[in-house]
Amino acid sequence: MVELAKKRLEENTKRNLRYLRLVFNDFFVLALIFLFGGFMYWYAQNLPKIPANLWFYKPLLAIVFTISLVPGELVTLLRKADLQFLFVKDSEMAAYLKKMKSYSLVLPFIILTLVIGIAFPFAGIKLRIQLGEYSIIAILLYLLKAVYLQLEYLSLSFQYHYSKVLFYLISFLGIYASLLDFSASVALLIALIGFSIYIFKQKLGSFDWSKAYEKERMRQNRVFIFYSMFTDVAEKAVVIKRRKYLDFLLNFQKTKSANQFLLQRNLLRNPDYISLLVRMTAFAVLLSLVITDTNMLLILSALVTFLTAYQLLPIKKLYQRHIMYHVMPIKKDNTREVKSVVTWALLLQVIVIAIVWIIIFKIKVIALLNAAILLLFMLLITNLYLPIKLKKKR
């Protein structure tokens, strides 16, 4: 089982590296460098200006630390076939999962290290927390994450159960108490070390294969959803579901063709397309909050709009493989409807960006002028660029 764990971890690492090369492409890395650099510059410039020791600093920092505990779950890499072929290896699962627990700690510890490092200047300057006190809080965070993964590990058996909400609530209260008083942090560290020794001595009971597989399937699907924001993921199971809160967007245009209705509905219900639209819009909003040069912001927002239109083009062939679509008495050439739906999606994006600009720009005339230019650029894309690309996709 140990050899099987090593083999699956190697395969998983290779697959993740393959997708990560596509995720962290030149454009995305450049955007991350700009965003992180902009944030750190703002952080360094504004930290001395922030008043010290306000009442909400410590609970706010406790919330940030608690949120930093959330990323990272127990990786088991179980497959559906394991429920039949490895069922007899129930007693050997502890050795298999030991390798998985070590692997599962890597990403959470990296995230915790980043958060702890970024928060240290704020904690030291504004909360007057000494390095020794902060080090104890950091150790507490690492121990809490290790305990959480051990609880996840034990919960894969029939004997043990735990509550995520209760764990994070207790973690928040413990972190907050540690920030309030140094002696409380020392006492909590001693108590947590004692609890860790106890919890890590517990042995895995009767292995619940169905629960373990279902947890791993959901975890992998969340990872694939993240990758699918940047590239096509063959392993991801696409779940089409109705989003009632978006139904009102379908009712704006009363008269529409069957093709247009199908495409609009799929755009709102298919996680690939709705996440693409939301992601690109959120990225444009984030740029609006970070970049102060209005001309540069307009250029980058126009680029985001163009990239959104380009990535929505595959919607044209969405129903080509559906047999029932071809027997329906509707026109099969949906070029006009695709253009209409992409225009509708881009218009929603431009409206959101324009609202953000009107809120954050001090000079409202510039915000309105830039919004009008962006709208004009969007219309040029939909009326000049889209028809050419759609003809090529026939």
VEXROMI-517283 format. One record per atom (N, C-alpha, C): residue in three letters; x, y negated, z negated. Coordinates in steps of 0.02 Angstrom, whole numbers, plus 50000, padded with zeros to 5 digits. Atoms other than C-alpha are relative to their C-alpha. Last residue first. Layout:
N
alaXYZ
...
end
This chain:
394
arg500544996049970
arg490684865451963
arg500255006950021
lys500164994250041
lys492044858951846
lys499445004350029
lys499454995249997
lys492804847251975
lys499845006449962
lys500014997149932
lys491134838351996
lys500545005350007
leu500544995049998
leu491054836051807
leu499945003250069
lys499794993950035
lys492764827651804
lys499475005450004
ile499444996949963
ile492284814951938
ile500205006649968
pro500254997049937
pro490574811251860
pro500555003550040
leu500384993850010
leu491394809051687
leu499745003050065
tyr499574994250013
tyr492724796351738
tyr499615006549997
leu499484999249949
leu491664782951823
leu500405006449990
asn500265001249933
asn489974781451735
asn500525000950055
thr500584995749984
thr490364789351566
thr499764999150072
ile499824992850003
ile492114782151551
ile499435004350025
leu499564998749943
leu491584764851611
leu500205007450002
leu500434999649941
leu490134765051487
leu500415001350063
met500364993650003
met491344769151345
met499555000950061
phe499524994749982
phe492484754851397
phe499665006850000
leu499895000649928
leu490994742851394
leu500485005550024
leu500604997449968
leu490534749051219
leu500064999850076
leu499994992750008
leu492324746551161
leu499395003250033
ile499494997449954
ile492324728851233
ile500035007649997
ala500275000649932
ala490664725051145
ala500505002650052
ala500514994849992
ala491344731950980
ala499704999850070
asn499664993649991
asn492904721251000
asn499515005850010
leu499685000249935
leu491834705651025
leu500365006750015
leu500524999249948
leu490704709950878
leu500305000150070
ala500284993250007
ala492184712650761
ala499495001350054
ile499504995449971
ile493054696950826
ile499745007249997
val500025001049927
val491474686750792
val500485004850034
lys500514995649970
lys491344694250617
lys499964999450076
ile500295004249947
ile492994686650559
ile499515004350040
lys500195006350031
lys493364695450394
lys499664995450051
phe499695005949970
phe493324712450476
phe499764993749966
ile499325001150025
ile492874726750356
ile500334993850030
ile499945000150074
ile490964727550370
ile500704997849979
ile500395005850024
ile490784722550554
ile500074999449924
trp499645006249984
trp492184734650599
trp499644993949972
val499415000350045
val491344749050506
val500394993650013
ile500255001750067
ile489694745550596
ile500574999349951
ala500185007150000
ala490604745250764
ala499744997849932
ile499385003950002
ile491434762050730
ile499844992649996
val499704999150067
val489744769950687
val500644995949994
ile500435003550049
ile488924762550843
ile500305000549930
val499855007249995
val490384768250953
val499594996049950
gln499335001150027
gln490194786250892
gln500184992550000
leu500034999250073
leu488324786450920
leu500674998549968
leu500355006050024
leu488604779551096
leu499925000349924
leu499505005450005
leu489904793051127
leu499684993649975
ala499544998550055
ala488624806651086
ala500514994449991
trp500385000650062
trp487274798851199
trp500455001249939
thr500115007250010
thr488514796851341
thr499654998649934
val499355002650022
val489024815051320
val499964992549988
val499894997750069
val487174820051327
val500674997449974
ser500455003550045
ser486814809451483
ser500135001849927
lys499805007050003
lys488344815551577
lys499574996149950
val499385000050039
val487894833451534
val500264992949991
glu500184999350070
glu486114830251595
glu500625000049955
arg500315006350022
arg486704823451763
arg499845000349925
thr499495005450001
thr487884838151789
thr499714993549972
asn500135004350058
asn486574851251741
asn500494994249994
asp499495005249998
asp486454860351908
asp499864994949944
lys499384997250026
lys485404875551861
lys500584995050002
lys499465001449953
lys483714866951879
lys500665002249969
ile499725006850006
ile482414875251769
ile500584999350049
pro500175004049940
pro481244890151791
pro500234992749993
met500475005450016
met482144900951660
met499884995750062
val500684998049978
val482924916851730
val499484994649983
his500034999449927
his484694909651727
his499315002150025
tyr499975006849971
tyr484554903651546
tyr499905000350076
met500675003050003
met483964920851491
met499994993050029
ile500434997149948
ile485604928551550
ile499324996650002
his500634998050031
his486684916851445
his499525002550056
arg499994992850014
arg488434916651518
arg499375002649967
gln499874996249938
gln488274899651603
gln499985007549989
tyr500524995049990
tyr487444891951450
tyr500125004450062
leu500214996950062
leu488904881851382
leu499525005850010
lys500044992849986
lys489684878251550
lys499755004049940
lys500334998849935
lys489354859451543
lys499885007450013
ile500714998850015
ile489794858751356
ile499615001550065
pro500184992849994
pro491604860851412
pro499275001649985
leu500154997749932
leu491634841751440
leu499835007550006
leu500714997949996
leu491534837351255
leu499825002750068
gln500094993750037
gln493434837151233
gln499285002550000
tyr499634994749966
tyr493664823951370
tyr499875006849967
ala500344998449937
ala492304812751299
ala500335005950035
thr500634996850018
thr493074813551125
thr499625002150062
leu499844993150019
leu494804810051196
leu499375003849980
phe499834996249940
phe494134794451284
phe500135007349984
thr500614999249961
thr493294788051126
thr500125004150063
val500404995050036
val494874791051024
val499365001550038
leu499684993549987
leu495894781551155
leu499625005749966
ala500174998249931
ala494654767051147
ala500305006850019
ser500704997850002
ser494854767050958
ser499755001950070
leu500014993250028
leu496754766550979
leu499285002749996
ile499684995449953
ile496654751551097
ile499965007249975
leu500454999249942
leu495404742250987
leu500285005050050
leu500564995950023
leu496474745350831
leu499515001250058
met499764993150002
met498024738750920
met499435004749980
asn499884997949931
asn497074722850964
asn500245007250003
thr500634998549966
thr496344721050788
thr500105002350072
asp499975003349934
asp498024722450700
asp499395001950041
thr500255006950008
thr497564727550521
thr500014996150066
ile499685004749953
ile497714746450544
ile499684993149994
val499285000250010
val497284757550393
val500334994450042
leu499845001850069
leu495404755750371
leu500744998949989
ser500275006750013
ser495024755250557
ser500184997649930
leu499565004849967
leu496164770250586
leu499784992849986
leu499395000150040
leu495144779850458
leu500514995250029
val500165004050060
val493544775150549
val500624999449956
ala500045007049978
ala494284781550713
ala499854995349941
phe499325002249986
phe494804797750628
phe500014992750022
ala499675001150065
ala493064799750554
ala500714997550010
thr500295006250027
thr492324797650729
thr500324998249933
met499725005549961
met493524810650800
met499734993349975
arg499285000750013
arg493114822950661
arg500294994050036
val499925002850068
val491224820250668
val500744998749987
leu500265006850000
leu491174822950857
leu500114996549933
leu499575004149956
leu492304838150850
leu499784992849998
ser499395001450040
ser491354845250700
ser500494995850041
ile500185005150050
ile489714843350798
ile500614998349957
tyr500115006649970
tyr490484851950949
tyr499824994749949
asp499425002249962
asp491264867250866
asp499924992850025
pro499495003050044
pro489914868950733
pro500614997550037
asn499394996249991
asn488554871350866
asn500564996949959
arg500034993850039
arg486944864050798
arg500625004350006
leu500135001350071
leu487014845650849
leu500045006349957
leu499495004650025
leu487844848551018
leu499934998849925
asn499404996150012
asn486724863551046
asn500574995749973
arg500124995850058
arg485164852851023
arg500635004149983
gln500005004250060
gln485814839751142
gln499925004149937
leu499325002350012
leu486264852751273
leu500044995749937
leu499584994350020
leu484594861751263
leu500704997749981
phe500224998050067
phe483594845451268
phe500445005649973
gln499775005150047
gln484594839151416
gln499825001849929
asn499274999650007
asn484354855251512
asn500264995149948
ala499854994150041
ala482484855451479
ala500755000749989
ser500034993749965
ser482334837651545
ser500165005849953
lys499354997349982
lys481974822751435
lys499915006750034
thr500024996249936
thr480514811551397
thr500705002150018
lys500594995649997
lys480374806651213
lys499985004250064
gln500205000149930
gln482124799751190
gln499435005050010
phe499965006849976
phe482394795551007
phe499744999550072
asn500675002849987
asn481734812450948
asn500024992950027
leu500284997049939
leu483334822650956
leu499364996650022
leu499605002349943
leu484244811150834
leu499745002950066
phe500275006549978
phe482834813950708
phe500394997350061
asp500544999249951
asp483334832250700
asp499734993450027
leu499815003149936
leu484984827950616
leu499455000550053
tyr499875007150011
tyr484414830850436
tyr500224996450064
lys500635003849999
lys483634847250491
lys500124992549993
arg499865005250049
arg485314854750536
arg499414995250001
arg500375006349995
arg484864870850624
arg500214995449944
lys500535000850049
lys486184884350629
lys499684993150008
ile500455005449978
ile487364891650758
ile499444999449948
val500674999250030
val488704902050672
val499594993950020
val500405006149994
val490284903750777
val499295001449974
ala500704998349987
ala491374918050713
ala499594993550001
lys500525003450039
lys493174912550727
lys499315002150022
glu500224996150058
glu494424925350790
glu499414996949963
ala500384994149979
ala494594917850965
ala499715003849941
val499824994550046
val495084900850899
val499575006050017
asp500474994449998
asp495084886851029
asp500265005749956
thr499894995449944
thr496124871850975
thr499475005549999
phe499455002249957
phe496154856550862
phe500105004550061
met500045007249989
met494564857050758
met500524997550050
ser500435001249942
ser494564875950785
ser499884992550012
tyr499614999449938
tyr496044877350667
tyr499594998150061
phe499495005449999
phe495024870550521
phe500405000250065
ile500385006249987
ile493554881950563
ile500484994150003
phe500105000349928
phe494794896450572
phe499604993850020
val499365001649969
val495354893050394
val499924999250075
arg499865007150016
arg493554892450334
arg500664997850031
asn500435004149957
asn493204908750427
asn500104992649987
gln499705000349934
gln494694916850342
gln499594995750048
arg499385003950005
arg494004912450171
arg500334999250068
met500205007050006
met492254918650216
met500624995549995
arg500305002049936
arg492934935350278
arg499824992649999
glu499455001049952
glu494064936850125
glu499734997850068
lys499625006050021
lys492604934250006
lys500564998450050
glu500425005849984
glu491534946750103
glu500354993549981
tyr499995001149928
tyr492934959750099
tyr499614993750019
ala499335002249981
ala493184958049911
ala500044998550075
lys499915007050022
lys491314958849876
lys500674997350023
ser500465004349961
ser491094974549982
ser500094992749981
trp499775000949931
trp492644983149913
trp499564995250039
asp500625001249963
asp492214980949729
asp500194998250072
phe499975005049947
phe493754988749648
phe499344999650038
ser500264996849939
ser493464997949485
ser499924994850055
gly500454994350011
gly494514988749357
gly499805003350065
leu500565000049953
leu496034977749386
leu499595006349990
lys499924995749942
lys497124977249231
lys499374999750044
gln500614996249984
gln497194963049106
gln500105003850065
lys499924993150023
lys498954958149054
lys499405004350017
phe499564996549953
phe498894942449161
phe500145007249978
ile500374998749937
ile497364936249066
ile500435003850050
tyr500564995350009
tyr498184938148894
tyr499695001850068
ile499714993550017
ile499844930148942
ile499465005249994
ser499704997349939
ser498904916049029
ser500305006949987
phe500544997249959
phe497804913248876
phe500275003250064
gly500274994150034
gly499344911248766
gly499455003350041
ile499494994849993
ile500164899548892
ile499765006549968
leu500044997449931
leu498544889648902
leu500525005550012
ala500614995949994
ala498454887748712
ala499965003250070
ile499894993950040
ile500274881848704
ile499405004750007
leu499504996049965
leu499974869648847
leu500135006549963
leu500334996749943
leu498354863548767
leu500495004350039
ala500444994850027
ala499244859948603
ala499665003950056
val499574994750026
val500644850548693
val499585005849974
ser499714996549942
ser499384840548796
ser500455005749978
ala500534995849970
ala498374836348639
ala500285003950060
ser500064994050043
ser499964830248551
ser499475004850028
phe499444995549988
phe500284818448698
phe499945006449959
asp499584999250059
asp498554810448690
asp500555005250014
leu500175004450056
leu497374803148819
leu500515000449944
leu499835006949982
leu498164810748974
leu499874995149943
ser499275000449997
ser498134828048896
ser500244993050018
ala499755000150070
ala496304825848847
ala500764999449999
tyr500175006650027
tyr495894821449029
tyr500254999349928
ile499545004949970
ile496834836749092
ile499874993049972
gly499324998950026
gly495904848048970
gly500504995050027
leu499995002250070
leu494204840449010
leu500695000949970
phe500055007450002
phe494514842049197
phe500054997549928
ser499365002749976
ser495114860049180
ser500004992449997
ile499534999150056
ile493584864749075
ile500694997050019
leu500235004550053
leu492454857549211
leu500485000349940
tyr499785006849982
tyr493474865949348
tyr499774994949948
phe499265000450000
phe493314883049264
phe500234992850014
leu499775000250070
leu491464880649224
leu500764999349996
val500215006550028
val491064876249405
val500264999349929
lys499565005349974
lys492064891049470
lys499854993349968
ser500385005649971
ser491154903249356
ser500494994750024
tyr499825006750025
tyr491954920149318
tyr499594994850037
his500345005349963
his491564938749332
his500224993249970
tyr499855006950016
tyr492504954349280
tyr499614995250045
gln500025001650071
gln491984972649269
gln500044992649984
phe500695000350025
phe491484976649449
phe499974997249929
ser500234993750029
ser493214972449516
ser499284999149976
leu500104995349945
leu493654958349635
leu499795006949975
ser500715000049980
ser493364946449489
ser499865004650059
leu500384995550044
leu495074951349419
leu499275000550021
tyr499754993149992
tyr495974943649569
tyr499595004949958
glu500254997649935
glu494924927849566
glu500195007350012
leu500724998950010
leu495304925949381
leu499675002550064
gln500064993750037
gln497154928249421
gln499275001749985
leu499904994549952
leu497004914849556
leu499985006849965
tyr500584999649956
tyr496244902949428
tyr500075005750050
val500544996650037
val497594906949300
val499395000850044
ala499814992950005
ala498964902549426
ala499465004049964
lys500104997149934
lys498074886149467
lys500175007450000
leu500724999549987
leu497904881849283
leu499875003250068
leu500274994350037
leu499744885949253
leu499255001050013
tyr499754993849968
tyr500314874149391
tyr499715006249966
leu500334999449935
leu499204860249323
leu500215006450036
leu500704998150012
leu499784862749143
leu499645001350067
ile499984992850015
ile501604862249201
ile499305002649988
ala499854996549937
ala501244845249281
ala500025007549989
ile500625000149961
ile500414838949121
ile500105003750066
ile500454995250033
ile501954844349022
ile499345000450038
ser499764993349982
ser503084835249147
ser499555005449969
tyr500254998549933
tyr502034819449128
tyr500215007050022
glu500734998950005
glu502334819248941
glu499725002150068
gly500114993850038
gly504214821448965
gly499265001749995
leu499834994349956
leu504274808049102
leu499875006749965
gln499294998549994
gln503384795248992
gln500105006350043
ile499874993050017
ile501594789649023
ile500735001550014
arg499454999650048
arg501424770649018
arg500125007249977
leu500274996550059
leu499724771449106
leu500535000949946
lys500645002750021
lys500094758349240
lys499715003349938
ile500015007350004
ile501954760949272
ile499354997449969
gly499455002950039
gly502204779349232
gly499944992549990
ala500054997850070
ala500514786149287
ala500544996849957
phe500605003050030
phe500514775649447
phe499945001849926
pro499895007350010
pro502314780249488
pro499404996649967
phe499535001550055
phe501934798849452
phe500134992549992
ala500345003150057
ala500364800249561
ala500484997749945
ile500305006449979
ile501314803249724
ile499694996449941
gly499485004749981
gly502424816649646
gly499734993250018
ile499645001950062
ile501004825649557
ile500534994850015
val500455004350039
val499954825449717
val500344997649936
leu500105006449964
leu501384832049825
leu499574995249958
thr499365003750004
thr501874845449698
thr499944993250033
leu499935002750068
leu500054850949680
leu500634995849993
ile500495005550006
ile499884852849869
ile500064996749931
ile499755005449958
ile501484863349878
ile499554993949994
phe499445003250036
phe500914873749729
phe500314994450041
pro500245004150056
pro499224877149811
pro500564996449963
leu500345006149977
leu500084882549975
leu499734995849942
val499545004549965
val501304894949895
val499664993450019
leu499785005750042
leu500204902949762
leu500394994850039
ser500555004850008
ser499234914249883
ser500214993949959
tyr500085003749937
tyr500834923249938
tyr499484994449991
ser499395004149992
ser501214928549759
ser499954995650062
lys500045005550050
lys499414934349736
lys500604995450006
met500465005249976
met499464944349899
met499964994149952
lys499655003749947
lys501004954149846
lys499574994250025
lys499455003550033
lys500134959149684
lys500394995850050
leu500215006950015
leu498554963149784
leu500554996149963
tyr500125003749938
tyr499314978749863
tyr499874992649986
ala499345001049969
ala500024985149698
ala499944995950065
ala499645004750042
ala498334982549612
ala500694998550030
met500135006849978
met497444990849759
met500374994849958
glu499385003149978
glu498255007649725
glu499924992750020
ser499545000550057
ser496825014849619
ser500664996550019
asp500265004650051
asp495535011449755
asp500514998749944
lys499415003150030
lys496565020149889
lys499814995049945
val499694995150046
val495115031949930
val500624997249966
phe500434999150059
phe494135017250004
phe500325004849949
leu499595001050060
leu495575013050120
leu499615001149936
phe499374996549995
phe494805020350279
phe500464999149939
gln500044992749989
gln492975016150249
gln500685003449992
leu500544997550042
leu492914998650172
leu499915007650008
asp499724997950065
asp494614995450252
asp499475002949954
ala499854992849998
ala493774995350423
ala500285002649934
lys500634996250008
lys493014978350382
lys500135007549999
arg500374999549937
arg494724970650356
arg499395004549989
leu500374993849991
leu495574964550197
leu499614999850066
leu499914997549932
leu496824950350213
leu499675006950011
thr499974992650005
thr496804948050022
thr500125003250068
val499974997049933
val497194929350006
val500055007649991
leu499644993749997
leu496654922149838
leu499945003050070
glu500374994350029
glu496094904349863
glu500425006350006
gly499634993850011
gly497014888049892
gly499605005349964
pro499744996549941
pro496344870349883
pro500395006349981
val500504996549959
val495334866349724
val500305003650060
leu500004992950018
leu496714862149598
leu499565004150048
ser499394996949971
ser497054845349683
ser500065007449982
ile500134998749928
ile495244840649644
ile500605003450032
thr500474994349997
thr495624842649457
thr499855001850073
phe499634993850016
phe497174831649472
phe499555006150004
val499544998749944
val496184817949561
val500385006549988
ile500424997649944
ile494774819149431
ile500455001850059
ala500214993250017
ala496044817749288
ala499585003150056
leu499424995749987
leu496814802549374
leu499845007349984
leu499904999749927
leu495094794349380
leu500595004650018
pro500494995449970
pro494744798949198
pro500075000650076
lys499864993150022
lys496424790949150
lys499465004950025
tyr499414997149967
tyr496244775149254
tyr500095007449982
phe500194994749954
phe494444771149201
phe500605003450034
trp500314994250033
trp494874761449043
trp499875005950048
leu500725000849998
leu496114749549126
leu499675006549977
asn500404997050054
asn497894752249067
asn499264998150000
ala499804993850035
ala498854740649184
ala499475002049949
pro499955000850073
pro498174728149310
pro500135006649965
ile500564996950035
ile498564732349493
ile500084998949925
lys500555004950008
lys499754719949575
lys499425002749959
pro499835005250050
pro501324730549548
pro499434995149986
leu499934997350067
leu500474745449635
leu500204994849948
asn500565001850044
asn499904735149784
asn500075002649929
gln500135007150002
gln501484734649890
gln499484998049947
ala499425003450029
ala502104752249851
ala499874992549993
tyr499924997750070
tyr500384760149879
tyr500564996149966
trp500525003350039
trp500094750150039
trp500065001549926
tyr499835007149999
tyr501774755950106
tyr499494996049960
met499455001050048
met501394773750050
met500234992749998
phe500254999250068
phe499704773250138
phe500554998749948
gly500425005750017
gly500414766050298
gly499745000349929
gly499565005850009
gly501804778950301
gly499614993749981
phe499654999050063
phe500554792950273
phe500464994149985
leu500475000450055
leu499404786350409
leu500355000649933
phe500255006950006
phe500784782550534
phe499554999349939
ile499445004250022
ile501664799150503
ile499774992949990
leu499884998750071
leu500014808450514
leu500564995749972
ala500555003150037
ala499594800150681
ala500095001049925
leu499895007249997
leu501314804750750
leu499454996349960
val499445001450045
val501074822650691
val500144992549998
phe500254999450068
phe499354823250774
phe500554998449949
phe500485005450014
phe499984816450940
phe499795000249927
asp499655006550004
asp501544827550944
asp499534994449980
asn499705002149937
asn500584843450904
asn500294993049992
phe499525005450011
phe500304849150726
phe500374998550065
val500305005150043
val498734859150763
val500464994049993
leu500505003549960
leu499454868750911
leu499684994449960
arg499635003449947
arg501044873750819
arg499524996050045
leu499745006250028
leu499934877450669
leu500424996250051
tyr500515005250000
tyr498954890050773
tyr500274993349974
arg500225001049931
arg500454900850816
arg499484994450004
leu499495004149967
leu501184898550642
leu499804998550072
asn500065006950025
asn499564904850566
asn500504995450033
arg500625002949972
arg499564920350677
arg499924992749978
lys499905001249928
lys501394924150637
lys499394996750031
thr499545005649993
thr501074921950450
thr500124998350073
asn500375006150017
asn499544933250456
asn500444993850008
glu500465001349945
glu500504946950547
glu499624993549988
glu499595002049941
glu501924945950421
glu499554998250059
leu499765006850013
leu500684946150276
leu500434997450058
arg500565004649988
arg499814961250352
arg500214992749987
lys500165000149928
lys501444970950365
lys499454994950016
lys499465003649966
lys501984966450188
lys499864999250075
ala500065007050018
ala500294971750117
ala500534995850036
leu500585002749963
leu500354988150213
leu499914992649986
glu499775000849931
glu502104991450145
glu499444997250044
val499555005850000
val501464988349968
val500254998650071
met500415006150000
met500005000050000
met500434993650000
end
